[in-house]
Amino acid sequence: MTTVTTPKIKTNAKKRYLKKKKERRKLKKAPASRPNAKTGRESDSEDADDDISDAEEKKTKESQPTPKSSPKRPKKKRADQTVSEGLPEVNVDEASMNVDDPVIPVSVGSPNPPESSSEKKPKPLPFFPLPTLPNAPSKSALALQGLDQALVNAQLVSPSTTLAIPTGQDDGGTRLGEKLRKRLHDIGISELFAVQTALLPSLLPAAESSRSLYLSYYPPCDLCVSAPTGSGKTLAYVLPIIETLSTRVVTRLRALIVLPTRDLVSQVRETFEALSRGTGLKVCRLVVNPGNCINKEQIGTATGHHSFSHEQSQLVNLTPCLQGGSSKVDILICTPGRLIDHIVGTPNFSLQHLRFLVSIYEADRLLAQSFQDWLAQVLAAAQNPGSIQGREQSPDFKPPASIFDTKPDAVAPCMKHPLDIPNIPTCLTERKQSSCQKLLFSATLTRDPGKIASLGLRNPRYFIVQGSDKDTDPLRSEVLDVVMEKFSMPETLSEHMVVVESSKKPLVFFYLVHNRDVTNALVFTKSAESTSRLVRLFEFFEEARSDKGLSPLVVRAYSSDLPNHERKAILEQFRSKQIHILVCSDLISRGIDITHVSHVVSYDVPVDMRKYVHRVGRTARAGRAGDAWTLVEEQEVKRH
Ligand SMILES: Nc1ncnc2c1ncn2[C@@H]1O[C@H](COP(=O)(O)OP(=O)(O)OP(=O)(O)O)[C@@H](O)[C@H]1O
């Protein structure tokens, strides 16, 4: 019978054979040890060797694939003994070469005892195809994955788009009333910028019914707008709000503008003041300085400047508890923290009549700041309390108890339950939705799907004002730029970078100011401490110059260390050009609009691209030219 053994098995057999041979030689030399009477074995030591051989053999067998139909093997120990006793002294090589030798297959207990020549070949292992790497998707395809389809289909707007504002009866496509257009001309605005041209038709539909203050059955869609700094985003929401609200009869809180800083609140309030004058809004006292009637428009600001009780009395009638709440203002411009205070703690303060919720400018920053989960609280307060109770909210979210206290108003249909039993749903209540339209503006719009989802946008539409020369790109590169956070800069901005040794930064800055005419400048540092140090150093330099008869430049620090009134005064002096250089931290890097700023210097590099975009955006606004200088330390260059 021919058998086939694996080379490894042969080697083991060889080893055992050699061992036995050696022992036999020993026995020949020394007197033979008596075999065990009972077992017939030669000695204990031989037994031990046999055990080792068995263990080796067992290992070998385990490493071999055992076929399913493997026949029962003979008992190995006995077979081994038989083999070792009966083996002639032959050359090992001969034994291993002679496949006909019956000894070897028996001794190793071959795992595949062959039965016929056709079964000699081992069963082939199943074949699996080699793994291959799929082609990597392109960067753009990856960037667009999982995005809101509305963002992918964003409306692209060329920055060069403008629309003339006529003064006659014909609105020229602006959708603005005659009075408002006249008011715009009065303040020197004769055409709409790109972002305004794109947004006004969406926010002021031609059909009068779509401009209604209550659209519970056909609620308006929300808008997200990405446009460069200084491109006129403020007017893009101020104009439609004034135009829409000017039709209202009863004063209710209908527009809420949430801003990250007090300075921005003041700035936006001024824009509302300037444009709402003469539009027929009801006469009311403005909340700026207590007891001081500045104008007669109904615009409130809640920023924490005044005592809380003072703000409350300016915003609402505190008693008695009124159906639908109460409001002395139509438009509220505020910071998030103070807003939550009023939602929670001011009786009769209600958002159920809200028509516009604007989270402007720094939507990304506002969303980044938790502010007691302000957005969720505001959205909850603008909805029917019944619908909030029934809905699944995040486990951390607790709607303010006050919104359940406020009684719904018959003129806010989404709030009013026809049966006056809020917990019993009816088909009528299900269909009605809040009329609040959310408007989100930023130069650095977030692409974070989680953050966008947290806004609870309703059928959102995106507008992107960016790079007109890319219109023909099939990949919609403007959308990609937003998605991949490649922010667009104003076209009139010139950017410069100076690489310096850190010890020479003050000198280089001093050189720029006097040799590159860097005045009317905002200089950004990394901290309040760094701000005051640079100002002191600069004043020291200027003193030295004045000793030589040269008129010194006025440099001031603007930081969070200063009290509010001082900050306001400094900003006013800078606006009126009494201060030539304002050194500040990132406190005023966002949204502040000072027309004569011709230079922005990043004395310390900003920590991220968003900060850079907002910093340099303080110049080159509204089509004016501007320069941005960034001083980069040598080690910072290496790092990037
Ligand atoms: N249609 C217009 N015609 C002339 N000037 C305009 C027009 N629209 C806006 N401006 C002016 O452009 C400047 C910048 O406007 P705005 O502050 O709204 O920009 P922005 O896009 O909000 O900038 P940022 O993102 O930095 O806040 C302001 O001084 C504003 O008065």
The ligand as an SDF file (V2000), in Angstrom:
LIG
                    3D

 31 33  0  0  0  0  0  0  0  0999 V2000
  -27.3620   98.8200   -0.1270 N   0  0  0  0  0  0  0  0  0  0  0  0
  -26.3790   99.4420    0.5010 C   0  0  0  0  0  0  0  0  0  0  0  0
  -25.8590  100.5650   -0.0140 N   0  0  0  0  0  0  0  0  0  0  0  0
  -24.8560  101.1970    0.6240 C   0  0  0  0  0  0  0  0  0  0  0  0
  -24.3310  100.8070    1.7740 N   0  0  0  0  0  0  0  0  0  0  0  0
  -24.8140   99.6980    2.3460 C   0  0  0  0  0  0  0  0  0  0  0  0
  -25.8640   98.9610    1.7400 C   0  0  0  0  0  0  0  0  0  0  0  0
  -26.1320   97.9070    2.5220 N   0  0  0  0  0  0  0  0  0  0  0  0
  -25.2910   97.9750    3.5680 C   0  0  0  0  0  0  0  0  0  0  0  0
  -24.5070   99.0400    3.4700 N   0  0  0  0  0  0  0  0  0  0  0  0
  -23.4500   99.4230    4.3990 C   0  0  0  0  0  0  0  0  0  0  0  0
  -22.4610   98.4160    4.3580 O   0  0  0  0  0  0  0  0  0  0  0  0
  -21.8330   98.3160    5.6160 C   0  0  0  0  0  0  0  0  0  0  0  0
  -21.7780   96.8890    6.0240 C   0  0  0  0  0  0  0  0  0  0  0  0
  -23.0580   96.3850    6.2260 O   0  0  0  0  0  0  0  0  0  0  0  0
  -23.3690   95.2910    7.3240 P   0  0  0  0  0  0  0  0  0  0  0  0
  -22.8880   95.7390    8.6460 O   0  0  0  0  0  0  0  0  0  0  0  0
  -24.7910   94.9550    7.2110 O   0  0  0  0  0  0  0  0  0  0  0  0
  -22.4750   94.1150    6.8000 O   0  0  0  0  0  0  0  0  0  0  0  0
  -22.4590   92.6110    7.2660 P   0  0  0  0  0  0  0  0  0  0  0  0
  -22.5550   91.7880    6.0630 O   0  0  0  0  0  0  0  0  0  0  0  0
  -23.4800   92.4090    8.3000 O   0  0  0  0  0  0  0  0  0  0  0  0
  -21.0090   92.4900    7.8540 O   0  0  0  0  0  0  0  0  0  0  0  0
  -20.4730   91.5770    9.0430 P   0  0  0  0  0  0  0  0  0  0  0  0
  -20.5460   90.1830    8.5720 O   0  0  0  0  0  0  0  0  0  0  0  0
  -19.0920   92.0290    9.2590 O   0  0  0  0  0  0  0  0  0  0  0  0
  -21.3350   91.8500   10.1990 O   0  0  0  0  0  0  0  0  0  0  0  0
  -22.6310   99.1790    6.5720 C   0  0  0  0  0  0  0  0  0  0  0  0
  -21.9330  100.3670    6.7850 O   0  0  0  0  0  0  0  0  0  0  0  0
  -23.9000   99.4630    5.8230 C   0  0  0  0  0  0  0  0  0  0  0  0
  -24.4340  100.7210    6.1370 O   0  0  0  0  0  0  0  0  0  0  0  0
  1  2  1  0
  2  3  1  0
  2  7  2  0
  3  4  2  0
  4  5  1  0
  5  6  2  0
  6  7  1  0
  6 10  1  0
  7  8  1  0
  8  9  2  0
  9 10  1  0
 10 11  1  0
 11 12  1  0
 11 30  1  0
 12 13  1  0
 13 14  1  0
 13 28  1  0
 14 15  1  0
 15 16  1  0
 16 17  2  0
 16 18  1  0
 16 19  1  0
 19 20  1  0
 20 21  2  0
 20 22  1  0
 20 23  1  0
 23 24  1  0
 24 25  2  0
 24 26  1  0
 24 27  1  0
 28 29  1  0
 28 30  1  0
 30 31  1  0
M  END
$$$$
